[in-house]
Amino acid sequence: MQLSKLRWKCRKGIRELDILLAKYLEHNFVNLSQKNQDIFIEFTNIDTYQLFDIIFNKKSHNSKFIKIIKDLTSIAVRRKNEYKN
């Protein structure tokens, strides 16, 4: 999938989720193996509100998404800390 199409796909309509997915795409995606890029693309196919619940409310998810979720959670924590300062 072209990066521009994936960037558009990462826009989910919930601001914080949009920011996290865009930052992940910008900083992490290009360094992933093809297999992990495919997993991220699959991750972006999940319904917006399910994604939000998985990341922010720790809802259950497919185990193949664990690394992505940990990375996104880490980005969220960093953003929160930056906002506090």
N, C-alpha and C positions, 0 to 999 in steps of 0.2 A: 504494500500500500504506500502511496506517495505520502511524504511527510506533510504536505499541505492539506491533504484530505484527512489525515489522522489528526492534525491540529484542529480542523473543523469538528471532527468527531469528538474531541475532548471538550467541546463547549456543550455543557449539559444544562445551563440555565440556572444553576445555583452558584452564586459568585465564588464562595470558598472552594467548592468542588472544581469549578473552572480554573481557578488559580492553581490549585494543587496539581491537577492533571497537566496543565500547561507547563508548570515548573518541572514536573517529572519528565515530560516530553523533551523539554529544552536541555535538561542537565543529565538525565539518566538514559533515556531511550537509545540514543546513538551508540552508547557503549555496551548495550546488551547484545547477547548472541541472537542469532536469527530465531531460535526457539523461544527465547524470552521476549523478543519483540512480538512474536506471534501471540504469546500469552497476554501481553499488554493489550494488543489489538482486540483479543477476545474479551479482556476485562472491560474495555471501553464499550462493548456491546451490551453490558448489563444495564438494566433500567436505572435511570438517574437516581431515583429515591432509594433503590436497593444499594447502589454504590455509596450513597451518603450514609446509609445505615451501617454498611460494612466497615467503612472507614471511621466514622465518628461515633457510632453506637455499638461497635464491636459485635455486629450480627454475624451469624455463621456464614461461611463461604467455602468455596472449593479450595482445597489445600494448595493447588498449583498457583494461587494468587497470593500466598503468604508473603513472599519477598516484596512484591509490588505494594501490598498493604503496609508492610513495615516501613518501606521507603516513603510512602505518602504520609504516613503518620509522623515520621521524622520531619518531613518538610513542614507539616502543620504545626508541630511543636516549635520548630525554629521560627516560623512566622509569628506565632503567638508571643514568643520571647522577644522578637524584634519589635513587635507592636507595644509591648509593655515598656520597653526602654525608649 
